[in-house]
Amino acid sequence: MVEKRFAFGKNWESFLAHYLTRERISESCKYLVDFTGISDFRGKSFLDIGCGSGLFSYAAYLLGASPIYSFDIDKDSVKCCDMMKRKVGNPANWTIVQGSILDEDYVESLGQFDIVYSWGVLHHTGKMWKAMENSAKLVKEGGLFYLAIYNKADGLAIYPNMGIGPSRFWEIEKRFYCRLPLFFQNIIEYILMIIMILIYLVTLKNPVKKIREHKQLRGMSWRIDIKDWLGGYPYEYATVAEVFKFMKFRGFSLENLKCNNGLLNNEYLFKKIAQTLS
């Protein structure tokens, strides 16, 4: 039986149609600058692997990166990124294509970039470690690899750091969710939203404020992220130690790290160590 993948691109279409604002765009730019430590992207080539909504390719463009190359295996995500490109007049230095990070010939054709960005993408390919291997090849010597991978959690967690179920539980849930008709998917989403709002109330947190503040997380939307969380399949995960070891043996040093103890993404900024002649 062929496993059904989550329609990431359709979810991103919803995000652009209902939630994209100047404030969210500003938050995405700020997040990119803060984590990379680069305030001026001018003269730096930028590769967006699994561009999704296109928001962070757009942010890189606003920050001055050039050239920009964005790709995604999902045709609807490619359309989303094209929409963002049209907002700035279809610049010639921004290329958007449909492609797979698992396609060896395609990856070989891309060359290398100063900044390679792949946030919350490679664990959805079905072959996470192979995807990381291929992505690492695309970073120039001295270049940066901004990577986000779901944390491997063995304890209790619901969305993504509240309530019931370790990583393995959510792997099963996501596979099940993706097989359901849209009507039942919507029911599950509203049940989770109600549970989260009740948890906010019980813990004396203002639900309206929590939902509004969600945009501070990279400019994202609470509603869209819930659907993405429930349906994001294929789904893999790794500990910080596993990712660090994997990248270290491929010639990368860790420059920045944001980690958690739940199911959220761990964020890594790796630098490709320049090879010296002996």
C-alpha positions as CSV (number, residue, x, y, z in Angstrom):
1,M,0.0,0.0,0.0
2,V,1.3,3.4,-1.0
3,E,1.4,5.7,2.0
4,K,-0.6,8.9,1.6
5,R,1.4,12.1,2.2
6,F,0.1,15.2,3.9
7,A,-0.9,18.0,1.5
8,F,1.6,20.6,2.8
9,G,1.1,22.9,-0.2
10,K,-2.7,23.1,0.3
11,N,-2.1,24.1,3.9
12,W,0.4,26.8,2.8
13,E,-2.1,28.1,0.3
14,S,-4.5,28.6,3.2
15,F,-1.8,30.4,5.1
16,L,-1.1,32.9,2.3
17,A,-4.8,33.4,1.6
18,H,-5.9,34.1,5.2
19,Y,-2.9,34.9,7.5
20,L,-0.1,36.5,5.6
21,T,0.5,40.1,6.9
22,R,3.3,42.6,6.9
23,E,3.8,41.8,10.6
24,R,4.3,38.1,9.9
25,I,6.7,39.0,7.1
26,S,8.6,41.2,9.5
27,E,8.7,38.4,12.1
28,S,10.2,36.0,9.5
29,C,12.9,38.4,8.5
30,K,13.7,39.1,12.2
31,Y,13.9,35.3,13.0
32,L,16.2,34.7,10.1
33,V,18.6,37.5,11.1
34,D,18.5,36.6,14.8
35,F,19.3,32.9,14.4
36,T,21.9,33.2,11.7
37,G,23.5,36.3,13.2
38,I,23.7,37.9,9.7
39,S,22.0,41.3,9.4
40,D,23.0,41.9,5.8
41,F,22.4,39.1,3.3
42,R,23.7,41.1,0.3
43,G,26.0,39.1,-1.9
44,K,25.1,35.8,-0.3
45,S,23.5,33.0,-2.3
46,F,20.5,31.4,-0.6
47,L,19.0,28.0,-1.1
48,D,15.5,27.2,0.3
49,I,15.0,23.4,0.4
50,G,11.3,22.6,0.7
51,C,10.2,26.3,0.3
52,G,6.6,25.6,1.5
53,S,4.8,29.0,1.6
54,G,7.8,30.8,0.1
55,L,7.8,33.1,3.2
56,F,11.5,32.6,4.0
57,S,12.7,32.8,0.5
58,Y,10.8,36.1,0.4
59,A,12.4,37.2,3.7
60,A,15.9,36.3,2.2
61,Y,15.1,38.4,-0.8
62,L,14.0,41.4,1.4
63,L,17.3,41.0,3.4
64,G,19.3,41.3,0.1
65,A,20.3,37.7,-0.6
66,S,21.2,37.0,-4.2
67,P,20.8,34.7,-6.1
68,I,17.9,32.8,-4.4
69,Y,16.9,29.3,-5.4
70,S,13.8,27.7,-4.0
71,F,12.4,24.3,-4.6
72,D,9.8,21.9,-3.2
73,I,8.5,18.5,-4.2
74,D,4.9,19.7,-3.6
75,K,3.6,21.5,-6.7
76,D,1.2,23.6,-4.6
77,S,4.1,24.8,-2.4
78,V,5.9,25.8,-5.6
79,K,2.8,27.8,-6.6
80,C,2.8,29.5,-3.2
81,C,6.4,30.5,-3.6
82,D,5.7,31.8,-7.0
83,M,3.0,33.9,-5.5
84,M,5.4,35.4,-3.0
85,K,7.9,36.1,-5.8
86,R,5.3,38.0,-7.8
87,K,4.8,40.3,-4.8
88,V,8.3,41.7,-5.5
89,G,7.9,41.9,-9.3
90,N,9.3,38.4,-10.4
91,P,13.0,39.3,-9.9
92,A,15.4,37.5,-12.2
93,N,17.7,36.6,-9.3
94,W,15.1,34.3,-7.7
95,T,14.5,30.9,-9.2
96,I,11.6,28.6,-8.1
97,V,11.3,25.0,-9.3
98,Q,9.7,21.7,-8.4
99,G,12.3,19.2,-7.3
100,S,13.2,16.6,-4.7
101,I,16.1,16.7,-2.3
102,L,16.2,12.9,-2.6
103,D,16.9,13.1,-6.4
104,E,20.7,12.6,-6.6
105,D,21.0,13.9,-10.2
106,Y,18.9,17.0,-9.4
107,V,20.9,17.7,-6.2
108,E,24.2,17.4,-8.2
109,S,23.0,20.0,-10.7
110,L,22.3,22.7,-8.1
111,G,25.9,23.7,-7.2
112,Q,26.6,25.1,-3.7
113,F,25.3,28.1,-1.8
114,D,26.4,30.5,1.0
115,I,23.3,29.8,3.0
116,V,21.3,26.6,2.8
117,Y,17.9,26.8,4.6
118,S,15.6,23.8,5.4
119,W,13.3,24.4,8.3
120,G,11.0,21.5,9.3
121,V,11.3,19.8,5.9
122,L,13.7,17.0,5.8
123,H,11.9,14.9,8.4
124,H,8.9,14.8,6.0
125,T,10.7,13.3,3.1
126,G,10.5,9.7,4.2
127,K,14.3,9.4,4.1
128,M,15.5,12.0,6.6
129,W,19.1,11.0,6.9
130,K,19.5,10.8,3.1
131,A,17.9,14.1,2.7
132,M,20.3,15.6,5.3
133,E,23.3,14.0,3.5
134,N,22.2,15.5,0.2
135,S,21.5,18.9,1.7
136,A,24.9,19.1,3.3
137,K,26.5,18.7,-0.1
138,L,24.9,22.0,-1.2
139,V,26.7,24.2,1.3
140,K,29.8,26.0,0.2
141,E,33.0,25.8,2.3
142,G,32.6,28.4,5.1
143,G,28.8,28.5,4.3
144,L,25.9,28.0,6.7
145,F,23.3,25.3,6.9
146,Y,20.2,26.4,8.9
147,L,18.3,23.2,9.7
148,A,15.3,22.3,11.8
149,I,14.4,18.7,12.7
150,Y,11.7,17.4,15.0
151,N,13.1,16.3,18.4
152,K,12.8,12.7,19.4
153,A,10.7,12.7,22.6
154,D,10.0,9.6,24.7
155,G,8.0,11.3,27.4
156,L,4.4,12.7,27.4
157,A,3.5,15.4,24.9
158,I,0.5,16.6,23.0
159,Y,0.8,19.7,20.8
160,P,3.8,19.9,20.6
161,N,4.8,20.1,24.2
162,M,1.6,19.6,26.2
163,G,-0.2,16.4,27.3
164,I,-0.1,12.8,25.8
165,G,2.2,10.7,23.5
166,P,5.8,10.3,22.6
167,S,7.2,10.8,19.1
168,R,6.2,7.2,18.0
169,F,2.6,7.9,19.0
170,W,2.5,10.9,16.7
171,E,4.0,9.0,13.9
172,I,1.1,6.6,14.0
173,E,-1.4,9.4,14.5
174,K,-0.1,11.3,11.4
175,R,-0.3,8.2,9.2
176,F,-3.8,7.6,10.4
177,Y,-4.9,11.2,9.9
178,C,-3.6,11.4,6.3
179,R,-5.8,8.4,5.4
180,L,-9.0,10.1,6.7
181,P,-11.5,12.0,4.5
182,L,-11.3,15.8,4.9
183,F,-14.5,15.9,7.1
184,F,-12.9,13.7,9.8
185,Q,-9.6,15.5,9.6
186,N,-11.4,18.7,10.4
187,I,-13.1,17.1,13.4
188,I,-9.8,16.0,14.8
189,E,-8.4,19.5,14.3
190,Y,-11.2,21.2,16.2
191,I,-11.0,18.7,19.0
192,L,-7.3,19.5,19.4
193,M,-8.0,23.2,19.3
194,I,-10.6,22.9,22.0
195,I,-8.3,20.8,24.2
196,M,-5.5,23.4,23.8
197,I,-7.8,26.3,24.7
198,L,-9.0,24.4,27.8
199,I,-5.4,23.8,28.8
200,Y,-4.7,27.6,28.4
201,L,-7.7,28.4,30.6
202,V,-6.8,25.8,33.3
203,T,-3.2,27.1,33.4
204,L,-4.5,30.7,33.7
205,K,-3.3,31.8,30.2
206,N,-5.3,34.0,27.9
207,P,-6.3,31.9,24.9
208,V,-6.8,34.9,22.6
209,K,-3.4,36.3,23.6
210,K,-1.7,32.9,23.1
211,I,-3.2,32.5,19.7
212,R,-2.3,36.0,18.6
213,E,1.3,35.7,19.9
214,H,1.9,32.6,17.8
215,K,2.9,34.8,14.9
216,Q,6.1,35.6,16.9
217,L,7.2,32.0,16.1
218,R,8.7,32.8,12.6
219,G,5.5,34.6,11.5
220,M,3.5,31.4,11.6
221,S,-0.3,30.9,12.2
222,W,-1.7,28.9,15.2
223,R,-4.5,27.4,13.1
224,I,-2.2,26.4,10.1
225,D,0.4,25.0,12.4
226,I,-2.1,22.7,14.1
227,K,-3.2,21.2,10.8
228,D,0.5,20.8,9.8
229,W,1.2,19.1,13.1
230,L,-1.7,16.7,13.0
231,G,-1.1,15.8,9.3
232,G,2.6,16.2,8.7
233,Y,3.4,12.8,7.3
234,P,5.9,11.2,6.5
235,Y,7.3,12.0,9.9
236,E,10.7,11.3,11.4
237,Y,12.7,12.7,14.3
238,A,16.1,12.7,15.9
239,T,17.9,13.8,19.1
240,V,20.3,16.7,19.2
241,A,23.2,14.3,19.7
242,E,22.2,12.3,16.6
243,V,22.0,15.3,14.4
244,F,25.2,16.8,15.8
245,K,27.2,13.6,15.3
246,F,25.8,13.2,11.7
247,M,26.8,16.7,10.7
248,K,30.2,16.7,12.5
249,F,31.4,13.7,10.5
250,R,30.5,15.6,7.3
251,G,32.7,18.5,8.1
252,F,30.4,20.9,9.9
253,S,30.7,22.8,13.2
254,L,27.7,23.8,15.3
255,E,27.4,27.6,15.4
256,N,23.9,28.0,17.0
257,L,21.3,25.7,18.6
258,K,17.8,26.1,19.9
259,C,16.5,22.8,21.4
260,N,13.6,21.6,23.4
261,N,12.5,18.6,25.5
262,G,9.2,18.0,23.7
263,L,8.1,17.4,20.2
264,L,9.0,20.8,18.7
265,N,11.8,21.3,16.1
266,N,15.3,21.6,17.3
267,E,17.0,24.3,15.3
268,Y,20.6,24.1,14.2
269,L,23.0,26.5,12.5
270,F,26.0,24.5,11.1
271,K,29.0,26.0,9.4
272,K,30.9,24.0,6.7
273,I,34.5,23.9,7.8
274,A,36.9,25.1,5.1
275,Q,39.4,22.4,4.1
276,T,43.0,23.3,4.6
277,L,45.9,22.0,2.5
278,S,48.3,19.9,4.5
